[in-house]
Amino acid sequence: MSHRQFSGILIVIDDQNEVIFRGGCFSSHFNLFFGYVAARHDHKFGLGEITEVYEIEVRADNLRFTVRTDRFGKQNGIKTITGGVQVAAHLLGIDVGTSGTKTILVDLKGEVIASAAESYPLLTPKPGWTEQDPEDWWRATKKTIRKVLKVSGVNAKSIKGIGFSGQMHGSVFLNRDHEVVRPCLLWNDNRTAEVCEEVTRHIGQKALHKAVSNPCLTGFTLPKVVWLKKHEPRSFEKVRHVILPKDYVRFRLTGEILTEVSDAAGTLMYDVRNNNWSGTILDGLGIPREFLPEVRGSQEVCGTITRMVAKETGLAEGTPCVGGAADQPAGAVGTGVVNHGQVMCSLGTSGVVFAATGAPQVDPKERLHTFNHAVPDTWYLMGCMLSAGGSLAWYRDHFADSERREARKRKIDVYEILMEKAARAPIGSEGLFFLPYLTGERSPHKDPYARGAFVGLSVRSTPDHLIRSIVEGVTFGLRDCLEVVRQQKVNVSEVRATGGGARSPFWRQVLADVLQAPIAILESEEGGAMGGAILASVGSGEYKDVQQACSKMLKVKSRVKPRKKNVADYEPYYEAFTTLYPTLKRSFRMCVDLGA
């Protein structure tokens, strides 16, 4: 027997795009390889058990091998078979977040081959101000790309496309030479409160809602541009381009200044119904239209890796980069929420309810946002709670000393102990309610003065009751958002849950019971980065559309169904919860004024 040595990773794919072999060098894997091929392709090759590998020849695109087989106990002699060998296709997903950038390398089945993350600082020059240096994103991107290429050992030429996810709303100001004018104002920067009021008065609330389908809030890009014009006129005079965080990273990779529809929608300068920049907003506020980039589809190619970047990162020159998406729609793609009626619930520090819709459905009371999805001809309704998992983190940090000690002793996460205690209390926490408005609220109560509260404390209240009431209060708040979605005639058949809270079996069951919908958990927890990779798979032509890509690259790990008795038991508690914010709204404002 003779064979030619093969180094690196070999992946053989059949005509249905199924991986039939994955391995390293032939010298250590060829017997497994041929046995697997025979088992999968007996009907094609007429092979039984392969008893001897006679000869192997590996060429650039084809594999020719000669084997001795035993079919049904009879020696069939020597057979020579020539088959195709494909170098495995890979995709890169880059998530430009607030705390750091994460890059993942995945194959066409959604398996994560390698990942790397790099953090960077948050700048707070004044209370309520948050900024970042875009150069930090770029350094982190280059570093994580180099790391995943090194760890995976893949040939960069196997990367068929690169996609992006990015923090929404941030304003990157570039001058005529494409240099950053000043640090980026982030989504959680609150310096523009007065500007928002001025914009609303100047444009008119109804005209604003008609033009861009959303109210003017501090997080959006528009008030940041107006703030710069008003408070830093010298900086504003230098501005020639306004782009979003992930678009800046893509610009550095490709040299092309572009954006895509889902991030454009979050600027408050984009007409989400008619898919174009809003003349009403730009002309009304004196913002030059040429400041804003061309808008592409999220899965459309928006440039290719330049020669210089290829040298800096190890990527192959000419690798296509697609538009990508803002973090929430990218996360929705990464969980398979891409068709009308599908819903994602994210339980991180904040809580998000994201519902895909086949048409732009706008809540007339402005309780939810309406934006363009990363999927063609699709929009979404989104509700955002400011303190979801953050409420439980607040309790952990200030009131869970004994639980933290126990966690260290048992060598488990403190949240596991908190969930164990919550599970010991009954449904409804014996009439104890928690209002999760620790940092104000955004959806469905647009109220920066709202505050957190325990209501219904009694001598019977224990830490178990308090912890469970926090879990239930956050989930009731998510249902508040979901009920507005349902009022827009969106039939919610399933909720796909992500984030730290969704890792808890106890919290998943509470979600199912309170939201009155099955909860699905995916195998992949990569969220936005996976969404970027999926969009890249479509733009590079590996899959025909986002729906097909999701069906191939995502798998549901588990589902939790609502329990009928629990659903019935929770209903009166939820009804009581809905009365508390309206009752306490005026008192909340008094509390804020007194504490100022």
C-alpha positions in Angstrom: 0.0 0.0 0.0 1.2 3.5 -0.8 -0.2 6.9 -0.3 0.7 10.6 -0.6 1.0 12.5 2.7 -1.8 15.1 3.2 -1.3 17.9 5.7 -4.0 20.1 7.3 -7.7 19.5 7.6 -9.5 17.4 4.9 -13.2 17.7 4.6 -15.1 15.7 1.9 -18.5 16.9 1.0 -21.1 15.0 -1.1 -23.4 16.4 -3.8 -26.0 17.2 -1.1 -23.5 19.4 0.7 -23.3 16.9 3.6 -19.9 16.5 5.2 -19.0 12.8 4.8 -15.5 13.0 6.3 -13.5 15.4 8.4 -10.0 14.6 9.4 -6.3 15.5 9.5 -3.6 13.9 7.5 -4.2 10.7 5.5 -1.6 8.8 7.3 -3.7 8.7 10.5 -7.2 8.8 9.1 -7.4 7.0 5.8 -9.0 3.8 7.1 -11.7 5.7 8.9 -12.2 7.8 5.8 -12.7 4.9 3.4 -14.9 3.0 5.8 -17.1 6.1 6.1 -17.3 6.7 2.4 -18.2 3.1 1.8 -20.9 3.2 4.4 -22.4 6.4 3.1 -22.1 5.6 -0.6 -22.5 1.8 -0.9 -25.4 2.4 -3.3 -23.2 4.5 -5.6 -20.0 2.5 -5.5 -21.2 -1.1 -4.9 -18.8 -1.5 -2.0 -19.2 -3.6 1.1 -16.7 -3.6 3.9 -13.4 -2.2 2.8 -10.8 -4.8 3.8 -7.7 -3.2 2.4 -6.7 0.2 1.1 -4.6 -0.5 -1.9 -3.6 2.9 -3.2 -4.4 6.6 -2.5 -3.8 9.5 -4.8 -4.7 13.0 -3.8 -4.8 15.8 -6.4 -5.9 19.4 -6.2 -9.6 18.8 -6.8 -10.0 15.0 -7.0 -9.4 12.0 -4.9 -8.6 8.7 -6.6 -8.3 5.6 -4.5 -8.1 1.9 -5.1 -9.5 -0.5 -2.5 -9.9 -4.2 -1.9 -13.5 -4.9 -0.8 -15.5 -7.8 0.6 -19.2 -7.4 -0.4 -21.6 -9.8 1.3 -18.8 -12.1 2.2 -17.5 -12.5 -1.3 -14.2 -11.2 -2.4 -14.9 -8.7 -5.2 -11.3 -7.9 -5.8 -9.8 -4.6 -6.5 -12.0 -1.5 -7.4 -10.7 1.9 -8.4 -13.0 4.9 -7.6 -12.4 8.5 -8.4 -14.4 11.1 -6.4 -14.5 14.8 -5.8 -12.7 16.4 -2.9 -13.7 19.9 -1.9 -11.8 22.2 0.4 -14.2 23.0 3.2 -15.9 26.4 2.9 -15.8 28.7 5.9 -17.4 31.9 6.9 -16.3 34.7 9.2 -18.7 36.5 11.6 -17.5 39.7 13.3 -19.5 41.2 16.1 -18.5 44.8 17.0 -20.0 45.1 20.5 -19.9 47.7 23.3 -17.5 45.8 25.6 -15.5 44.1 22.8 -15.3 42.6 19.4 -15.8 38.9 18.8 -14.9 37.0 15.6 -16.0 33.5 14.8 -15.0 31.1 12.1 -17.8 28.7 11.1 -18.4 26.0 8.5 -21.5 25.7 6.3 -23.2 23.7 8.9 -22.9 26.4 11.5 -20.2 24.6 13.5 -17.9 27.0 15.2 -14.3 26.1 14.3 -12.7 28.9 16.2 -13.6 32.1 18.0 -11.7 35.0 19.6 -12.7 38.1 21.6 -10.9 41.3 22.4 -12.2 43.9 24.8 -11.7 47.7 24.7 -12.4 50.6 27.0 -15.6 52.7 27.4 -14.9 56.4 27.6 -17.1 58.5 30.0 -15.8 62.1 29.8 -18.9 63.3 31.7 -21.7 61.7 33.7 -24.2 60.2 31.2 -21.7 60.5 28.3 -20.4 57.3 26.6 -17.9 57.2 23.8 -15.4 54.9 22.1 -12.4 55.3 19.8 -13.2 53.6 16.5 -9.5 52.7 16.2 -10.0 50.4 19.2 -12.6 48.4 17.2 -10.2 48.1 14.3 -7.4 46.9 16.4 -9.6 44.4 18.1 -11.0 43.2 14.7 -7.5 42.6 13.3 -6.3 40.8 16.4 -9.4 38.5 16.6 -9.1 37.7 12.9 -5.5 36.7 13.2 -6.2 34.6 16.2 -9.1 32.5 14.7 -6.9 31.9 11.6 -4.0 30.7 13.8 -6.1 28.6 16.1 -8.1 26.9 13.3 -5.2 26.4 11.0 -7.5 26.8 8.0 -6.4 28.2 4.7 -7.7 31.8 4.5 -8.8 31.1 0.9 -11.4 28.8 2.2 -13.2 31.7 3.8 -16.0 32.5 1.3 -17.4 35.5 2.9 -17.3 37.8 5.9 -20.4 39.2 7.7 -20.9 41.7 10.5 -22.9 42.5 13.6 -22.6 45.8 15.4 -23.8 47.9 18.2 -26.6 50.1 16.9 -27.0 53.9 16.7 -23.4 54.9 17.3 -22.2 57.9 15.3 -18.8 57.7 13.6 -17.9 61.0 12.1 -15.3 61.0 9.2 -13.6 63.9 7.5 -12.8 64.3 3.7 -9.8 62.1 4.2 -11.9 59.4 5.9 -10.2 60.0 9.2 -12.2 59.9 12.5 -13.1 63.5 13.6 -13.9 62.7 17.2 -14.7 59.6 19.4 -17.9 57.9 18.6 -21.0 58.8 20.6 -22.6 55.4 21.6 -26.1 54.1 21.8 -26.2 54.5 25.6 -25.0 58.1 25.6 -27.6 60.4 27.2 -26.2 63.9 26.5 -28.9 64.5 23.8 -32.0 64.6 26.0 -32.6 68.3 25.3 -31.8 67.8 21.6 -34.4 65.1 21.3 -37.0 67.5 22.7 -35.9 70.2 20.2 -36.0 67.8 17.3 -39.5 66.6 18.2 -40.8 70.2 18.5 -39.1 71.3 15.3 -40.3 68.4 13.1 -43.5 67.7 15.0 -44.2 64.5 16.7 -46.7 63.3 14.1 -44.5 64.3 11.2 -41.5 62.6 12.9 -43.5 59.4 13.4 -44.8 59.5 9.8 -41.3 60.0 8.4 -39.2 57.5 10.3 -41.8 55.4 12.3 -40.1 56.0 15.7 -39.9 58.7 18.4 -36.7 60.7 18.9 -34.8 59.1 21.8 -31.3 59.8 23.1 -30.0 56.4 21.8 -30.5 57.2 18.1 -27.9 58.6 15.7 -29.9 61.7 14.6 -29.8 63.6 17.9 -26.1 62.9 18.1 -25.5 64.6 14.7 -27.7 67.5 15.8 -25.8 67.7 19.1 -22.4 67.8 17.3 -23.7 70.6 15.0 -24.9 72.6 18.0 -22.2 72.0 20.6 -19.1 71.2 18.6 -19.5 73.3 15.4 -15.8 73.1 14.5 -15.9 69.3 14.6 -19.1 69.4 12.6 -17.5 71.6 9.9 -15.0 68.8 9.3 -17.6 66.0 8.9 -18.1 64.5 5.4 -19.4 61.1 6.4 -21.6 59.7 9.2 -21.5 55.9 9.5 -22.3 53.2 12.1 -19.7 51.2 14.1 -19.7 48.0 12.2 -19.7 50.0 8.9 -16.5 51.6 10.1 -14.9 48.2 10.6 -16.0 47.1 7.2 -14.7 50.3 5.7 -11.3 49.6 7.1 -11.4 46.1 5.7 -12.6 47.1 2.2 -12.1 50.8 1.7 -15.8 51.2 0.9 -18.0 53.6 2.8 -21.5 51.9 2.8 -24.2 50.9 5.2 -27.0 48.4 5.1 -30.7 48.6 5.7 -31.0 47.4 9.3 -28.4 49.8 10.7 -29.7 52.7 8.6 -33.2 52.1 10.1 -31.8 52.7 13.6 -30.4 56.2 12.8 -33.8 58.0 12.9 -32.9 59.4 9.5 -34.2 56.5 7.4 -37.7 56.0 6.1 -38.3 52.4 7.1 -41.5 52.0 5.1 -40.1 53.3 1.8 -36.5 52.2 2.2 -34.7 55.5 1.7 -33.1 58.4 3.6 -35.8 60.7 4.9 -35.9 64.1 3.2 -38.3 65.3 5.9 -35.7 64.8 8.6 -32.5 65.7 6.7 -33.8 68.9 5.0 -35.8 69.9 8.1 -32.7 69.8 10.3 -30.1 71.0 7.8 -28.2 67.7 7.6 -26.4 67.3 4.2 -27.6 64.2 2.4 -24.1 63.5 1.1 -23.1 62.8 4.7 -25.0 59.5 4.6 -23.8 56.5 2.7 -25.4 54.3 0.1 -27.7 51.7 1.7 -27.3 48.1 0.6 -29.1 44.9 1.6 -27.7 43.2 4.7 -26.6 40.1 2.6 -25.3 42.1 -0.3 -21.5 42.3 -0.9 -20.2 45.7 0.1 -16.6 45.4 -0.8 -13.7 42.9 -0.7 -10.6 42.6 1.5 -7.8 44.9 0.2 -4.2 43.8 -0.4 -3.0 45.9 2.6 -5.6 44.4 5.0 -4.7 40.9 3.7 -1.1 41.4 4.8 -2.2 42.8 8.2 -4.7 40.1 9.0 -3.8 37.0 7.1 -7.1 37.1 5.2 -7.1 36.4 1.4 -7.2 39.5 -0.8 -10.5 39.7 -2.6 -12.6 37.9 0.1 -16.1 39.4 -0.1 -17.6 41.3 2.8 -21.4 41.6 3.0 -23.3 44.4 4.7 -24.1 42.5 7.9 -26.6 43.9 10.3 -27.2 45.9 13.5 -26.8 43.8 16.6 -30.5 43.0 17.3 -31.4 41.9 13.7 -28.1 40.1 13.4 -28.9 38.3 16.6 -32.4 37.4 15.3 -30.8 36.0 12.1 -28.4 34.1 14.4 -31.4 32.5 16.1 -33.4 31.8 13.0 -36.0 34.6 13.6 -36.3 35.5 9.9 -40.0 34.9 9.0 -43.2 36.7 9.8 -44.5 35.8 13.3 -41.2 34.4 14.6 -40.1 36.0 17.9 -36.8 36.3 19.7 -36.5 37.1 23.4 -33.1 38.2 24.7 -32.4 38.0 28.4 -29.1 39.8 28.8 -28.5 42.9 31.0 -31.3 44.4 29.0 -34.3 42.5 27.8 -35.4 42.5 24.1 -38.6 41.2 22.4 -38.0 41.0 18.7 -40.8 40.0 16.3 -40.3 39.6 12.6 -43.0 41.0 10.4 -43.8 40.7 6.6 -44.7 44.4 6.4 -43.8 47.6 8.4 -46.2 47.5 11.3 -46.0 50.6 13.5 -47.4 50.9 17.0 -49.4 54.2 17.0 -48.7 54.6 20.7 -44.9 54.4 20.1 -44.5 51.6 22.7 -42.3 49.5 20.3 -39.8 50.4 17.7 -40.3 49.5 14.0 -37.1 48.9 12.0 -36.0 47.1 8.8 -34.9 43.5 9.3 -31.7 42.1 7.9 -33.9 39.8 5.7 -35.2 41.3 2.4 -38.8 42.5 2.5 -39.0 42.0 6.2 -39.3 44.4 9.2 -39.5 43.9 12.9 -41.2 45.2 16.0 -38.9 45.5 19.0 -39.4 46.2 22.7 -36.5 46.9 24.9 -36.4 46.7 28.7 -33.5 48.4 30.2 -33.0 46.2 33.3 -33.8 42.5 32.7 -30.9 40.3 33.7 -29.5 43.5 35.1 -32.1 43.4 37.8 -30.9 40.0 39.0 -27.3 41.2 38.8 -28.3 44.2 41.0 -29.6 41.8 43.6 -26.6 39.5 43.3 -24.2 42.4 43.8 -25.9 44.0 46.8 -27.9 41.3 48.7 -26.4 37.9 47.8 -23.3 37.6 50.0 -24.3 34.3 51.4 -25.2 32.9 48.0 -21.8 34.0 46.6 -20.0 32.2 49.5 -22.1 29.1 48.9 -21.3 29.3 45.1 -17.6 29.4 45.8 -17.9 26.5 48.2 -19.8 24.4 45.7 -17.7 25.7 42.8 -20.8 26.7 40.7 -22.1 29.9 39.3 -23.9 32.1 41.9 -26.9 32.4 39.5 -27.5 28.6 39.8 -28.0 29.1 43.6 -30.3 32.1 43.0 -32.4 30.0 40.6 -32.5 27.2 43.2 -33.9 29.6 45.8 -36.4 31.2 43.4 -37.7 27.7 42.5 -38.5 27.1 46.2 -41.0 30.0 46.3 -44.5 29.5 44.9 -45.8 31.0 41.7 -46.6 34.7 42.3 -44.2 34.9 45.2 -47.2 35.1 47.6 -48.3 38.4 46.2 -44.8 40.0 46.1 -44.1 42.0 42.9 -40.9 43.5 41.6 -41.0 46.4 39.1 -37.8 46.1 37.0 -37.3 49.8 36.2 -34.0 50.3 38.0 -32.6 52.6 35.2 -35.9 53.9 33.9 -37.7 52.1 31.1 -37.9 52.2 27.3 -40.6 49.7 26.3 -43.5 49.6 26.6 -43.3 52.5 29.1 -41.2 55.3 27.6 -40.3 56.8 30.9 -36.7 57.7 32.0 -38.1 58.5 35.5 -39.5 55.1 36.2 -37.8 53.3 39.1 -37.6 49.8 40.5 -39.8 48.7 43.4 -40.8 45.7 45.5 -44.6 45.9 46.1 -46.3 43.5 48.5 -43.6 42.9 51.1 -44.8 41.1 54.3 -43.3 39.4 57.3 -43.6 36.1 55.2 -41.3 37.5 52.5 -37.9 35.6 52.3 -35.0 35.9 50.0 -36.6 33.1 48.0 -39.6 35.2 47.5 -37.6 38.3 46.5 -35.5 36.4 44.0 -38.5 34.8 42.4 -40.3 38.1 42.3 -37.4 39.6 40.3 -37.5 36.7 37.8 -41.3 37.1 37.5 -41.2 40.9 37.4 -38.7 40.9 34.5 -40.8 38.2 32.7 -44.0 40.2 33.2 -42.2 43.2 31.7 -41.3 41.1 28.7 -44.9 40.0 28.4 -45.9 43.7 28.4 -43.8 44.1 25.2 -45.1 40.8 23.7 -48.7 41.9 24.3 -48.1 45.0 22.2 -46.7 42.7 19.5 -49.9 40.6 19.6 -52.0 43.8 19.4 -50.4 44.4 16.0 -51.9 41.1 14.9 -48.7 39.1 15.0 -49.5 35.5 15.8 -46.7 34.3 18.2 -46.3 30.6 17.8 -42.9 30.2 19.4 -40.3 32.3 21.2 -36.6 31.7 20.7 -34.7 32.7 23.8 -31.1 33.8 24.1 -28.9 35.4 26.7 -27.7 34.5 30.1 -31.2 34.3 31.7 -32.2 31.7 29.0 -29.5 29.3 30.2 -31.5 28.7 33.4 -34.1 25.8 33.0 -36.1 27.5 35.8 -36.3 30.8 34.0 -37.1 29.2 30.7 -40.1 27.5 32.2 -41.3 30.8 33.8 -40.9 32.4 30.3 -43.0 29.7 28.7 -45.7 30.0 31.3 -45.9 33.8 31.5 -45.5 34.5 27.8 -47.9 31.6 27.0 -45.7 30.3 24.2 -43.2 27.5 23.6 -39.6 28.5 24.3 -36.9 27.2 21.9 -33.2 27.2 22.7 -30.6 26.8 20.0 -27.3 24.9 20.1 -25.4 27.9 19.1 -25.1 30.8 21.5 -23.1 33.1 19.1 -26.0 35.4 18.3 -24.9 38.4 16.3 -21.6 36.9 15.1 -23.5 33.9 13.8 -26.0 36.1 12.2 -23.2 37.9 10.4 -21.8 34.6 9.2 -25.2 33.5 7.9 -25.6 36.7 6.0 -22.1 36.1 4.5 -23.1 32.6 3.4 -25.9 34.2 1.3 -23.9 37.0 -0.1 -21.1 34.7 -1.1 -23.5 32.4 -2.9 -23.2 29.4 -0.6 -26.9 29.5 0.1 -29.7 31.0 -1.9 -31.4 33.0 0.9 -31.3 33.7 4.6 -34.1 31.2 5.3 -32.1 28.3 3.6 -28.9 29.3 5.4 -30.7 29.3 8.8 -32.2 25.9 8.1 -28.7 24.5 7.3 -26.6 26.3 9.9 -28.9 26.5 13.0 -30.3 23.7 15.2 -32.8 23.8 18.1 -31.3 22.1 21.1 -34.4 22.0 23.3 -38.0 23.3 23.6 -40.0 24.1 26.7 -43.8 24.1 26.5 -46.1 26.1 28.8 -47.7 24.2 31.6 -51.5 24.7 31.5 -51.8 25.0 35.3 -48.9 27.4 35.6 -50.4 29.5 32.7 -53.7 29.8 34.6 -52.0 30.4 37.9 -49.9 33.3 36.6 -52.7 35.2 34.9 -54.1 37.0 37.9 -50.6 38.0 39.0 -49.8 39.4 35.5 -53.1 41.4 35.6 -52.1 42.8 38.9 -48.6 43.7 37.7 -50.1 45.7 34.8 -51.8 48.1 37.3 -48.7 48.9 39.2 -46.7 51.2 36.8 -49.7 53.5 36.1 -50.4 53.7 39.8 -46.8 54.6 40.7 -45.8 56.7 37.7 -46.3 60.0 39.4 -44.6 58.8 42.6 -41.6 57.6 40.6 -41.0 61.2 39.3 -41.3 62.5 42.8 -38.6 60.0 43.9 -36.3 61.1 41.2 -36.7 64.7 42.0 -36.1 64.1 45.7 -33.0 62.1 45.0 -31.5 64.6 42.6 
